[in-house]
Amino acid sequence: MPLTAVGAVALALALDVAVGEPRDAFHPVAWFGRLVGRVDREWRRPGLAGAFAALTLPLAAALIVGVAVAVAVAVHPIAGVVLAGLALFVTTSLRSLLGTADRVIGLTEDDLPAAQEALLALAGRDAGNLSAGQVRSAATESAAENLADGLVAPLGAFAVLVVGASLASRPALALPLAAAGAAWVKGVNTLDSMLGYQHKAVGGPSARLDDLVMWLPARASAVLIAVAALAPGSLVRARQWARAPPSPNSGWPMATLAVAVDARLQKPGVYDLDPDAALPSVADARRGVRIVGVAGLLAYVLAGVIAWF
């Protein structure tokens, strides 16, 4: 079973490198997002509706994925590996994240309006009044935050559940449970990204659930960034700014990256990370994205190692 789990992680990485994210029309997470979109409306009891959605929708996604992988394993172990790898592939993202961030950063050199528009693919904020440096800041910090949300969290759930099934002497359940865990985490994060805003009364339960789920992955991502940057001290220095963002989690990878590249990462009126430094230059921002890329590869390797042992 360790070999099959490692094979699933390797397949997910290979597909991400070769393909990147599928188009929305073929992406299960986009399908899930359209379902979540139906929750985003006025409700007589929005808190209850939001809690119901937060509890049931990610669970339904996990159940569908888990049952599908279990059937595939029963048909043939290789079929199980392939389907589990596909599930992990669609619940994680690295190549697309790095490519989008690098494109936004490049556009700030000669086409600021285009960079501001392209930033919407990374950060859901009004970028029309941002300077070039602030757009680069937003792209860099979004890369760090999405490393945790879009890669480390589902990979971590996958690896931990493989280990849990093995320790419980249920190796046949390892791949189905692991794939279901990755789908559940992605479902929780998708709900938060679509509903978890203060102005949406229905989104409170999704935001609180995501805060709980992301506590460890955000801090693990900060460690991976510090290792990838060969700057272990950045993790210690980042502590003074990690709690500046409203989220209890996203500040950790963002502040660690800010210190690692010695650049100010700022969301005007909300937070300032490493405020004594200058806003990132193109070189600084691209170095930050490269560090996130190395940290992402380390996350794949670590997930494979945990699953193996």
KAVENQUI-V342196 format. One record per residue. N is the residue number from 1. RES is the residue in three letters. PSI is psi as a letter, one per 30 degrees, with the letter a starting at -180 (NA if undefined). Layout:
((N;RES;PSI) (N;RES;PSI))
This chain:
((1;MET;e) (2;PRO;e) (3;LEU;e) (4;THR;e) (5;ALA;e) (6;VAL;e) (7;GLY;e) (8;ALA;e) (9;VAL;e) (10;ALA;e) (11;LEU;e) (12;ALA;e) (13;LEU;e) (14;ALA;e) (15;LEU;e) (16;ASP;e) (17;VAL;e) (18;ALA;e) (19;VAL;e) (20;GLY;a) (21;GLU;k) (22;PRO;l) (23;ARG;l) (24;ASP;e) (25;ALA;f) (26;PHE;g) (27;HIS;j) (28;PRO;e) (29;VAL;e) (30;ALA;e) (31;TRP;e) (32;PHE;e) (33;GLY;e) (34;ARG;e) (35;LEU;e) (36;VAL;e) (37;GLY;f) (38;ARG;f) (39;VAL;f) (40;ASP;i) (41;ARG;l) (42;GLU;k) (43;TRP;l) (44;ARG;e) (45;ARG;i) (46;PRO;e) (47;GLY;e) (48;LEU;e) (49;ALA;e) (50;GLY;e) (51;ALA;e) (52;PHE;e) (53;ALA;e) (54;ALA;e) (55;LEU;e) (56;THR;e) (57;LEU;e) (58;PRO;e) (59;LEU;e) (60;ALA;e) (61;ALA;e) (62;ALA;e) (63;LEU;e) (64;ILE;e) (65;VAL;e) (66;GLY;e) (67;VAL;e) (68;ALA;e) (69;VAL;e) (70;ALA;e) (71;VAL;e) (72;ALA;e) (73;VAL;e) (74;ALA;e) (75;VAL;e) (76;HIS;k) (77;PRO;e) (78;ILE;e) (79;ALA;e) (80;GLY;e) (81;VAL;e) (82;VAL;e) (83;LEU;e) (84;ALA;e) (85;GLY;e) (86;LEU;e) (87;ALA;e) (88;LEU;e) (89;PHE;e) (90;VAL;f) (91;THR;g) (92;THR;l) (93;SER;k) (94;LEU;e) (95;ARG;e) (96;SER;e) (97;LEU;e) (98;LEU;e) (99;GLY;e) (100;THR;e) (101;ALA;e) (102;ASP;e) (103;ARG;e) (104;VAL;e) (105;ILE;e) (106;GLY;e) (107;LEU;f) (108;THR;f) (109;GLU;e) (110;ASP;g) (111;ASP;i) (112;LEU;e) (113;PRO;e) (114;ALA;e) (115;ALA;e) (116;GLN;e) (117;GLU;e) (118;ALA;f) (119;LEU;f) (120;LEU;f) (121;ALA;f) (122;LEU;e) (123;ALA;k) (124;GLY;i) (125;ARG;l) (126;ASP;j) (127;ALA;g) (128;GLY;f) (129;ASN;g) (130;LEU;k) (131;SER;l) (132;ALA;e) (133;GLY;e) (134;GLN;e) (135;VAL;e) (136;ARG;e) (137;SER;e) (138;ALA;e) (139;ALA;e) (140;THR;e) (141;GLU;e) (142;SER;e) (143;ALA;e) (144;ALA;e) (145;GLU;e) (146;ASN;f) (147;LEU;e) (148;ALA;e) (149;ASP;e) (150;GLY;f) (151;LEU;d) (152;VAL;e) (153;ALA;e) (154;PRO;e) (155;LEU;e) (156;GLY;e) (157;ALA;e) (158;PHE;e) (159;ALA;e) (160;VAL;e) (161;LEU;f) (162;VAL;e) (163;VAL;e) (164;GLY;e) (165;ALA;e) (166;SER;e) (167;LEU;f) (168;ALA;g) (169;SER;h) (170;ARG;i) (171;PRO;f) (172;ALA;f) (173;LEU;f) (174;ALA;e) (175;LEU;e) (176;PRO;e) (177;LEU;e) (178;ALA;e) (179;ALA;e) (180;ALA;e) (181;GLY;e) (182;ALA;e) (183;ALA;e) (184;TRP;e) (185;VAL;e) (186;LYS;e) (187;GLY;e) (188;VAL;e) (189;ASN;e) (190;THR;e) (191;LEU;e) (192;ASP;e) (193;SER;f) (194;MET;e) (195;LEU;f) (196;GLY;h) (197;TYR;l) (198;GLN;e) (199;HIS;f) (200;LYS;j) (201;ALA;f) (202;VAL;f) (203;GLY;f) (204;GLY;e) (205;PRO;e) (206;SER;e) (207;ALA;e) (208;ARG;e) (209;LEU;e) (210;ASP;e) (211;ASP;e) (212;LEU;e) (213;VAL;e) (214;MET;f) (215;TRP;e) (216;LEU;e) (217;PRO;e) (218;ALA;e) (219;ARG;e) (220;ALA;e) (221;SER;e) (222;ALA;e) (223;VAL;e) (224;LEU;e) (225;ILE;e) (226;ALA;e) (227;VAL;e) (228;ALA;e) (229;ALA;f) (230;LEU;h) (231;ALA;i) (232;PRO;f) (233;GLY;f) (234;SER;e) (235;LEU;e) (236;VAL;e) (237;ARG;e) (238;ALA;f) (239;ARG;e) (240;GLN;f) (241;TRP;f) (242;ALA;f) (243;ARG;g) (244;ALA;e) (245;PRO;l) (246;PRO;e) (247;SER;k) (248;PRO;f) (249;ASN;e) (250;SER;f) (251;GLY;f) (252;TRP;e) (253;PRO;e) (254;MET;e) (255;ALA;e) (256;THR;e) (257;LEU;e) (258;ALA;e) (259;VAL;e) (260;ALA;e) (261;VAL;g) (262;ASP;h) (263;ALA;k) (264;ARG;k) (265;LEU;j) (266;GLN;k) (267;LYS;j) (268;PRO;k) (269;GLY;f) (270;VAL;e) (271;TYR;l) (272;ASP;j) (273;LEU;k) (274;ASP;h) (275;PRO;f) (276;ASP;f) (277;ALA;l) (278;ALA;l) (279;LEU;l) (280;PRO;k) (281;SER;l) (282;VAL;e) (283;ALA;e) (284;ASP;e) (285;ALA;e) (286;ARG;e) (287;ARG;e) (288;GLY;e) (289;VAL;e) (290;ARG;e) (291;ILE;e) (292;VAL;e) (293;GLY;e) (294;VAL;e) (295;ALA;e) (296;GLY;e) (297;LEU;e) (298;LEU;e) (299;ALA;e) (300;TYR;e) (301;VAL;e) (302;LEU;e) (303;ALA;e) (304;GLY;e) (305;VAL;e) (306;ILE;e) (307;ALA;e) (308;TRP;e) (309;PHE;NA))
